[in-house]
Amino acid sequence: MSTQKVVIGAIAGLAVGALLGVLFAPNKGSDTRKKISSKSKDITDGIKEKFNDFLDDISSKFERGKEDASDFTEKAKS
């Protein structure tokens, strides 16, 4: 079993455990729903941020590739 699968399984287990802990906590239903909503928003914001970072990284690598190709073309012309 690869390390990546173990890490993903551990993270999934933690997420399920946290969700079950919140659902079975001795709070009112409205408080529990607020907590779930808040955590969901935090997780969604984190995923959006990581995705935007990923897109920025890919974009910068693409731009560097274009510049390298342009430099190569200029050198080939010389």
Backbone as CSV, one residue per row, in Angstrom:
resi,resn,N_x,N_y,N_z,CA_x,CA_y,CA_z,C_x,C_y,C_z
1,MET,0.867,-1.180,0.000,0.000,0.000,0.000,0.905,1.232,0.000
2,SER,0.584,2.180,-0.849,1.434,3.360,-0.970,1.183,4.334,0.177
3,THR,2.170,5.144,0.434,2.075,6.143,1.495,0.958,7.132,1.215
4,GLN,0.779,7.472,-0.046,-0.264,8.433,-0.418,-1.644,7.904,-0.038
5,LYS,-1.906,6.628,-0.270,-3.198,6.041,0.093,-3.402,6.036,1.598
6,VAL,-2.342,5.778,2.344,-2.440,5.774,3.799,-2.764,7.176,4.307
7,VAL,-2.102,8.184,3.757,-2.333,9.565,4.170,-3.757,9.991,3.825
8,ILE,-4.214,9.667,2.628,-5.575,10.018,2.221,-6.587,9.319,3.123
9,GLY,-6.346,8.055,3.434,-7.241,7.322,4.336,-7.278,7.926,5.730
10,ALA,-6.120,8.339,6.233,-6.069,8.953,7.562,-6.813,10.285,7.580
11,ILE,-6.643,11.084,6.547,-7.336,12.373,6.473,-8.840,12.160,6.368
12,ALA,-9.251,11.199,5.553,-10.682,10.909,5.421,-11.250,10.430,6.748
13,GLY,-10.510,9.593,7.454,-10.955,9.113,8.767,-11.090,10.238,9.775
14,LEU,-10.143,11.157,9.751,-10.232,12.312,10.653,-11.447,13.176,10.335
15,ALA,-11.702,13.369,9.045,-12.848,14.189,8.651,-14.160,13.538,9.081
16,VAL,-14.282,12.242,8.868,-15.505,11.533,9.267,-15.650,11.559,10.787
17,GLY,-14.561,11.354,11.494,-14.607,11.398,12.962,-15.020,12.756,13.490
18,ALA,-14.490,13.803,12.876,-14.855,15.161,13.295,-16.326,15.432,13.023
19,LEU,-16.807,15.005,11.865,-18.215,15.206,11.533,-19.119,14.445,12.501
20,LEU,-18.787,13.201,12.793,-19.596,12.429,13.737,-19.535,13.030,15.137
21,GLY,-18.386,13.546,15.516,-18.256,14.188,16.821,-19.152,15.400,16.940
22,VAL,-19.227,16.178,15.883,-20.091,17.362,15.897,-21.562,16.945,15.901
23,LEU,-21.896,15.932,15.104,-23.298,15.508,15.018,-23.812,14.912,16.326
24,PHE,-22.966,14.219,17.059,-23.396,13.586,18.300,-23.059,14.407,19.538
25,ALA,-22.587,15.612,19.342,-22.276,16.495,20.473,-23.585,16.918,21.151
26,PRO,-23.527,17.179,22.433,-24.755,17.533,23.161,-25.137,19.007,23.003
27,ASN,-25.248,19.466,21.778,-25.657,20.844,21.504,-27.037,20.838,20.859
28,LYS,-27.630,22.017,20.847,-28.904,22.153,20.147,-28.663,21.950,18.654
29,GLY,-29.698,21.555,17.954,-29.592,21.314,16.518,-29.161,22.539,15.753
30,SER,-29.671,23.708,16.154,-29.299,24.936,15.440,-27.819,25.248,15.628
31,ASP,-27.296,25.005,16.829,-25.863,25.222,17.067,-25.022,24.263,16.237
32,THR,-25.462,23.022,16.171,-24.736,22.015,15.401,-24.730,22.379,13.920
33,ARG,-25.881,22.807,13.406,-25.954,23.199,11.995,-25.055,24.390,11.712
34,LYS,-24.984,25.338,12.637,-24.096,26.486,12.461,-22.639,26.035,12.419
35,LYS,-22.285,25.099,13.301,-20.909,24.593,13.317,-20.575,23.890,12.003
36,ILE,-21.497,23.061,11.535,-21.264,22.347,10.280,-21.137,23.333,9.125
37,SER,-22.013,24.331,9.113,-21.968,25.339,8.053,-20.646,26.107,8.089
38,SER,-20.217,26.464,9.279,-18.964,27.205,9.429,-17.774,26.367,8.967
39,LYS,-17.731,25.113,9.395,-16.627,24.229,8.996,-16.648,23.988,7.493
40,SER,-17.840,23.819,6.930,-17.953,23.611,5.491,-17.419,24.812,4.729
41,LYS,-17.748,26.008,5.202,-17.264,27.225,4.557,-15.740,27.306,4.652
42,ASP,-15.193,26.968,5.828,-13.742,26.994,5.995,-13.060,26.013,5.044
43,ILE,-13.613,24.821,4.940,-13.026,23.810,4.065,-13.128,24.245,2.610
44,THR,-14.290,24.774,2.224,-14.489,25.239,0.850,-13.519,26.365,0.521
45,ASP,-13.360,27.304,1.445,-12.418,28.403,1.213,-10.994,27.881,1.058
46,GLY,-10.623,26.894,1.874,-9.294,26.307,1.774,-9.064,25.623,0.441
47,ILE,-10.080,24.898,-0.023,-9.966,24.216,-1.314,-9.860,25.235,-2.445
48,LYS,-10.664,26.293,-2.377,-10.600,27.336,-3.407,-9.222,27.981,-3.434
49,GLU,-8.670,28.246,-2.257,-7.352,28.875,-2.178,-6.277,27.971,-2.782
50,LYS,-6.326,26.678,-2.438,-5.343,25.746,-2.990,-5.495,25.611,-4.501
51,PHE,-6.736,25.604,-4.986,-6.976,25.503,-6.421,-6.441,26.738,-7.129
52,ASN,-6.676,27.925,-6.546,-6.160,29.160,-7.154,-4.639,29.175,-7.159
53,ASP,-4.027,28.688,-6.081,-2.566,28.586,-6.046,-2.073,27.646,-7.146
54,PHE,-2.782,26.538,-7.322,-2.437,25.576,-8.367,-2.521,26.227,-9.746
55,LEU,-3.612,26.957,-9.993,-3.768,27.633,-11.287,-2.691,28.679,-11.504
56,ASP,-2.351,29.434,-10.461,-1.282,30.428,-10.582,0.049,29.757,-10.917
57,ASP,0.316,28.628,-10.278,1.557,27.895,-10.522,1.606,27.395,-11.962
58,ILE,0.513,26.815,-12.417,0.455,26.311,-13.790,0.608,27.464,-14.784
59,SER,-0.053,28.579,-14.499,0.012,29.747,-15.380,1.445,30.273,-15.478
60,SER,2.123,30.363,-14.337,3.500,30.873,-14.363,4.424,29.908,-15.107
61,LYS,4.198,28.604,-14.941,5.021,27.632,-15.676,4.757,27.724,-17.173
62,PHE,3.504,27.948,-17.546,3.158,28.098,-18.966,3.837,29.336,-19.542
63,GLU,3.803,30.446,-18.790,4.447,31.676,-19.260,5.948,31.482,-19.410
64,ARG,6.575,30.787,-18.444,8.007,30.513,-18.547,8.306,29.662,-19.775
65,GLY,7.430,28.702,-20.057,7.601,27.858,-21.243,7.511,28.669,-22.521
66,LYS,6.565,29.607,-22.554,6.442,30.473,-23.725,7.695,31.323,-23.900
67,GLU,8.211,31.863,-22.798,9.422,32.685,-22.864,10.611,31.851,-23.323
68,ASP,10.718,30.629,-22.796,11.816,29.749,-23.208,11.723,29.423,-24.689
69,ALA,10.510,29.175,-25.163,10.329,28.877,-26.590,10.673,30.095,-27.434
70,SER,10.306,31.278,-26.961,10.629,32.495,-27.681,12.130,32.719,-27.723
71,ASP,12.797,32.482,-26.592,14.269,32.615,-26.550,14.928,31.617,-27.492
72,PHE,14.416,30.398,-27.498,14.966,29.374,-28.366,14.801,29.768,-29.831
73,THR,13.643,30.320,-30.166,13.374,30.758,-31.541,14.324,31.879,-31.936
74,GLU,14.537,32.824,-31.024,15.457,33.926,-31.312,16.880,33.410,-31.514
75,LYS,17.307,32.456,-30.691,18.644,31.899,-30.835,18.771,31.133,-32.141
76,ALA,17.698,30.459,-32.529,17.738,29.673,-33.768,17.840,30.609,-34.976
77,LYS,17.239,31.775,-34.906,17.299,32.740,-35.998,18.687,33.328,-36.134
78,SER,19.394,33.437,-35.006,20.727,34.058,-35.027,21.750,33.230,-35.676
